Amino acid sequence: MGKTTIDVSGSTYAGEYSMKDLQATALLSPQFVERGLITVIDNLKGPLTMQNVDDTVEFIDPACDFAGQTNTVTPTERVLNPVKYEVHKEYCFESLETDWRAKGLAPGSLNDYNDPQLQDFLLSRTLEKIALANEELYINGKAGVTSATASFTAGYTGFIPAVKADGSTLKSDLTEWEVTVTNITVANPAVVTVADATNLKVGDKISFVSIGGMTEINGESATIVSISGTDLTTDKDTSSGYTAFSAGGDDAIQFINRSNVIEVLAQIARKEILPALRRDPSLKMVIPWYVGACYKEAQATNATGSGSFWVGDRELDFLGRIMEPMDVWAENTILVYKASDVYLGVDLLGDASSARITDLRQTTGDDKTRVKLSMKSDVNYRHPNEIFVMRPN
């Protein structure tokens, strides 16, 4: 009987991947990591305490006698505590054959291929999905994973939710550009009625703020699918789990789109970035991908008639500050921070990191194969008073 279980160890097996390759693909291939928007700490076996000390300085009058100033040293600490989680996948060989052909691999029976070839195929198929889910986990936390299901027990806040909830981070909101909501239907799709739809366009991402009655929708976002007068048909499904709308809060939507993106960015550049950080080369301004698209569109619109249009893909900057558009990012949210102060803790070759492929044809007789990948990670940051977030609120 042939080998039925392949354990990928810290070295390698007969296929293409080593354990470090697997973990690196699953944990470190997301854009958030590859583009240098976070600092990776590897070999994290357990909790890592990140200490920080803040202090104030006082200029006083000259004196012969030393006058000790009030001790204002404030020590703080944050903990990077990796969470363990796993992926268990079972594939039927019939579906694998379909994927095999779709990937453009050589024709023939799956049985014609040796174990390493099939194992590499299975791992690449699984790792693509895991990498996207990890990106969502790092950025938006367990509650913000949409491409997969995060059902593990441990908490995982995620970078953006932690920054938003932190009382020490610098914050601003989009109140200046909000539009009053007069009704939201309980339906699929939900129709949002606003007082004025002048500056809204199809495709805009809108975020709900202080909605009365339908409080479940607060903090959520939707995309505008069509506009009729002041009625916005969205991609939001409120047919289940949502209370009927009733005016009583601020009842508003906030947004960043072509009409206000330059004003929003200008406010951040003028007022929100700490002067001491403005020339820091590690300072990042991270935006949702569609905010980058709106910025391009606004630039092209402003250039109409002047012979300067936005053509092709290029690096985005605003007043000399490079912007980083992200496919996975919270709607209508812009963060400015030093990448050297935000950490992703992993353990690529630790005991909690493993991969296993089991061919059930040679054990139970089922035409199935199983893939099990174990990993751990956590995201945290220090110097919260140097992190700025513009968000709906």
C-alpha positions in Angstrom: 0.0 0.0 0.0 1.3 3.4 -0.9 1.9 6.3 1.4 -1.4 7.7 2.6 -0.4 10.7 4.7 2.2 13.4 3.9 3.5 15.4 6.8 5.3 18.6 5.8 8.0 19.2 8.3 10.3 22.1 9.0 12.6 20.9 6.2 10.8 19.7 3.1 9.1 16.7 1.4 9.4 15.4 -2.1 7.2 18.1 -3.6 7.7 21.8 -4.4 6.9 23.3 -1.0 8.8 23.3 2.3 7.0 24.0 5.6 8.4 27.6 5.6 7.1 28.0 2.0 3.7 26.9 3.0 3.4 29.1 6.0 4.9 32.1 4.2 2.3 31.7 1.4 -0.6 31.3 3.8 0.5 34.0 6.3 2.8 36.4 4.5 1.6 36.6 0.9 -1.3 39.1 1.6 -0.8 42.6 0.2 -0.7 44.0 3.7 2.6 42.1 4.3 4.1 42.1 0.8 3.8 45.8 0.3 5.5 46.6 3.6 2.5 48.0 5.4 3.2 46.0 8.5 6.4 44.6 10.2 6.6 40.8 10.5 8.0 39.2 13.7 8.8 35.5 13.0 9.5 32.7 15.5 7.0 34.1 18.0 6.5 31.1 20.3 4.3 32.9 22.8 3.1 36.4 24.0 5.5 39.2 23.2 5.3 42.3 25.4 6.0 45.5 23.5 6.9 48.3 26.0 6.6 52.0 25.3 7.4 55.0 27.5 5.9 58.5 26.9 7.2 61.6 28.6 6.8 65.4 28.4 9.4 68.2 28.3 9.1 71.6 30.1 11.2 74.7 29.3 11.8 76.7 32.5 13.6 79.8 33.6 17.4 79.7 34.1 18.3 79.0 37.8 21.4 78.2 39.8 19.6 75.5 41.7 18.3 72.4 40.0 14.5 72.3 40.0 13.3 68.8 39.3 10.3 68.8 37.0 7.2 66.7 37.7 7.8 63.1 36.7 5.5 62.6 33.7 6.9 59.3 32.5 4.0 57.1 31.5 5.0 53.5 30.7 2.6 51.4 28.6 2.7 48.0 27.1 1.0 46.0 24.4 1.0 42.3 23.9 1.4 40.4 20.6 -0.2 37.1 21.5 -0.5 34.7 18.5 -3.8 32.9 18.1 -3.7 29.3 16.8 -6.2 28.3 14.1 -6.5 25.6 11.4 -8.0 24.9 8.0 -9.5 21.4 7.3 -10.4 20.8 3.7 -11.7 17.6 2.1 -11.8 17.3 -1.7 -13.7 14.8 -3.9 -11.5 13.6 -6.8 -14.3 14.4 -9.3 -14.1 18.1 -8.4 -10.3 17.9 -8.4 -10.3 16.6 -12.0 -12.3 19.7 -13.0 -9.9 22.0 -11.3 -6.9 20.1 -12.7 -8.1 20.8 -16.3 -9.0 24.4 -15.5 -5.5 25.0 -14.2 -4.2 23.9 -17.6 -2.2 21.0 -16.2 -1.2 18.1 -18.4 -4.1 15.8 -19.5 -4.6 12.3 -18.2 -5.8 10.6 -15.1 -5.0 12.0 -11.7 -3.8 8.5 -10.9 -1.1 9.0 -13.6 0.6 11.7 -11.5 2.9 11.0 -8.6 2.2 12.1 -5.0 4.3 15.3 -5.0 2.6 16.6 -8.1 -0.9 16.1 -6.7 0.1 17.4 -3.3 1.5 20.6 -4.8 -1.7 21.1 -6.7 -3.8 20.6 -3.7 -1.7 23.0 -1.6 -1.7 25.7 -4.2 -5.5 25.4 -4.5 -6.0 25.8 -0.8 -3.3 28.4 -0.1 -4.8 30.9 -2.5 -8.0 31.0 -0.4 -6.2 30.9 3.0 -4.0 33.9 2.0 -7.0 36.1 1.2 -8.8 35.0 4.4 -5.7 35.8 6.5 -5.5 39.3 4.9 -9.1 40.0 6.0 -8.3 38.6 9.5 -5.2 40.8 10.0 -7.0 43.9 8.8 -10.6 43.6 9.8 -10.5 40.9 12.5 -12.4 37.7 12.9 -15.8 39.5 12.4 -14.5 41.0 9.2 -13.6 37.8 7.4 -15.9 37.5 4.4 -14.1 35.2 2.0 -14.1 32.4 4.5 -15.6 31.5 7.9 -13.6 32.3 11.0 -15.2 30.0 13.6 -12.2 29.5 16.0 -13.0 30.3 19.6 -10.2 32.8 20.4 -10.7 36.5 19.9 -9.0 38.2 17.0 -9.7 42.0 16.9 -7.8 43.0 13.8 -5.8 46.1 13.1 -8.5 48.6 12.0 -11.1 47.7 14.6 -8.4 47.9 17.3 -7.3 51.4 16.1 -10.9 52.6 15.9 -11.7 51.5 19.5 -8.4 52.7 21.0 -8.9 55.9 23.0 -5.3 56.9 22.4 -5.3 57.0 18.6 -5.9 60.2 16.6 -9.3 60.2 14.9 -11.4 62.3 12.6 -14.7 61.5 10.8 -16.6 62.3 7.7 -19.3 64.4 9.4 -18.5 67.4 7.1 -19.6 65.3 4.1 -22.5 63.3 5.5 -26.0 63.2 4.0 -29.2 62.8 6.1 -31.2 59.6 5.7 -35.0 59.8 5.8 -35.8 56.1 5.3 -34.3 52.6 4.8 -36.5 49.8 3.6 -36.5 46.4 5.2 -35.9 44.5 2.0 -33.5 42.8 -0.4 -32.2 45.0 -1.9 -32.5 47.8 0.7 -33.5 51.2 -0.7 -32.0 54.2 1.2 -33.8 57.5 0.9 -31.7 60.6 1.5 -32.4 64.3 1.8 -30.0 65.1 -1.1 -28.4 62.7 -3.6 -26.6 65.4 -5.6 -23.1 64.3 -4.8 -23.8 60.5 -4.9 -23.1 58.3 -7.8 -23.7 54.6 -8.7 -20.9 52.5 -7.3 -20.2 54.7 -4.3 -19.7 53.0 -0.9 -21.8 54.5 1.8 -21.5 53.9 5.5 -24.4 54.1 8.0 -24.0 56.3 11.1 -26.4 56.8 14.0 -29.4 55.3 12.3 -32.5 55.3 14.4 -34.7 52.2 14.7 -32.6 50.1 12.4 -29.6 50.2 14.7 -28.2 46.9 13.4 -27.0 48.7 10.3 -24.9 51.2 12.1 -21.2 50.7 11.3 -22.0 48.8 8.2 -21.6 49.8 4.6 -23.3 49.3 1.2 -22.7 50.0 -2.5 -25.1 52.1 -4.5 -26.5 50.0 -7.4 -28.9 52.6 -8.8 -30.3 56.1 -8.1 -33.8 57.4 -8.7 -34.3 60.9 -7.4 -33.3 60.6 -3.7 -33.8 56.8 -3.5 -30.6 54.8 -3.5 -30.9 51.1 -4.3 -28.1 49.3 -2.6 -26.6 45.8 -2.5 -27.6 45.6 1.1 -30.0 42.9 2.3 -32.0 44.1 5.3 -34.8 41.6 4.8 -33.8 39.6 7.9 -32.3 40.6 11.2 -32.9 44.4 10.9 -35.5 46.5 12.7 -37.6 49.0 10.8 -36.1 52.4 10.3 -37.4 55.2 12.5 -35.9 58.7 12.7 -34.3 59.5 16.0 -30.6 59.5 15.7 -28.4 61.6 13.4 -29.7 59.3 10.7 -26.9 59.8 8.2 -24.6 58.1 5.6 -21.0 59.2 5.2 -18.8 58.5 2.2 -15.7 59.2 0.2 -16.2 59.6 -3.5 -15.2 61.6 -6.5 -17.0 64.7 -5.2 -15.1 65.0 -1.9 -12.0 62.8 -2.1 -9.5 65.6 -2.6 -11.1 67.6 0.2 -10.8 64.6 2.5 -7.2 64.0 1.7 -6.4 67.7 2.0 -7.9 67.8 5.5 -5.7 64.8 6.5 -2.6 66.4 5.0 -3.2 69.8 6.5 -4.5 69.0 10.0 -4.2 65.4 11.0 -0.6 64.2 10.3 1.6 65.1 13.2 4.3 67.6 12.1 7.0 65.4 13.6 5.9 62.5 11.4 5.4 64.2 8.1 8.9 63.4 6.8 9.2 59.9 8.2 9.9 57.6 5.3 8.0 54.7 7.0 4.8 56.7 7.3 2.0 55.0 5.3 -1.3 56.5 4.1 -3.5 53.4 3.4 -6.8 53.8 1.6 -9.5 51.5 0.2 -9.0 50.6 -3.4 -12.1 52.4 -4.5 -10.9 55.7 -2.8 -7.9 55.4 -5.1 -10.2 54.9 -8.1 -12.2 58.0 -7.0 -9.0 60.0 -6.7 -8.0 59.0 -10.2 -11.4 60.0 -11.5 -11.3 63.3 -9.7 -7.9 64.1 -11.1 -9.1 63.2 -14.6 -12.3 65.3 -14.2 -10.2 68.3 -13.0 -7.9 67.9 -15.9 -10.7 68.0 -18.5 -9.7 70.5 -21.2 -6.2 71.0 -20.0 -4.7 68.0 -21.9 -3.7 66.1 -18.8 -5.7 62.9 -18.2 -5.0 60.0 -15.9 -4.0 57.1 -18.2 -2.9 53.7 -17.0 -1.8 52.5 -13.6 0.7 54.5 -11.6 1.8 55.2 -8.0 -0.7 57.4 -6.2 0.4 60.4 -4.2 -1.2 63.4 -2.7 0.9 66.5 -1.9 4.0 64.3 -1.9 2.5 61.6 0.4 2.4 58.2 -1.3 -1.0 56.5 -0.9 -1.4 52.7 -0.7 -4.8 51.5 -2.1 -5.8 48.1 -0.6 -8.3 45.6 -2.0 -9.1 44.5 1.6 -9.7 47.5 3.8 -12.6 49.0 5.8 -15.0 51.1 3.7 -14.5 54.9 3.8 -11.6 54.5 6.2 -8.1 56.0 5.8 -5.2 55.2 8.1 -1.9 57.1 8.5 0.8 55.3 10.5 4.4 54.1 10.6 4.7 50.6 9.4 7.5 50.1 11.9 5.0 50.5 14.7 2.5 47.8 13.5 3.4 44.2 13.9 2.3 40.8 12.6 3.5 38.0 14.8 3.9 34.5 13.2 5.9 31.3 13.8 6.6 29.8 10.4 8.5 26.8 11.6 7.1 26.3 15.1 5.3 23.3 16.6 1.9 25.0 16.0 2.7 25.2 12.2 2.1 22.1 10.2 0.5 20.8 7.0 -0.9 17.3 6.3 -2.3 15.7 3.1 -4.2 12.4 3.5 -5.3 10.3 0.5 -8.4 8.5 1.7 -8.5 6.2 -1.4 -5.8 4.0 0.4 -7.4 4.0 3.8 -11.2 4.3 3.8 -11.6 3.6 0.1 -13.4 7.0 -0.5 -12.3 9.0 -3.6 -11.4 11.9 -1.4 -8.3 13.6 -0.1 -7.9 15.8 3.0 -5.7 18.9 3.6 -5.0 20.1 7.1 -3.0 23.3 7.7 -2.2 24.7 11.2 -0.9 28.2 11.8 -0.9 31.1 14.3 -0.7 34.8 14.0 -1.6 38.1 15.8 -1.6 41.8 14.9 -0.9 44.7 17.3 0.8 48.0 17.4 2.6 50.5 19.6 2.7 54.3 19.8 -1.1 54.7 19.3 -0.8 58.5 19.7 1.1 58.5 16.4 -1.7 56.6 14.5 -4.4 58.5 12.7 -7.7 57.2 11.4 -10.3 58.9 9.3 -13.5 56.8 9.5 -17.3 57.1 9.5 -18.6 58.0 12.9 
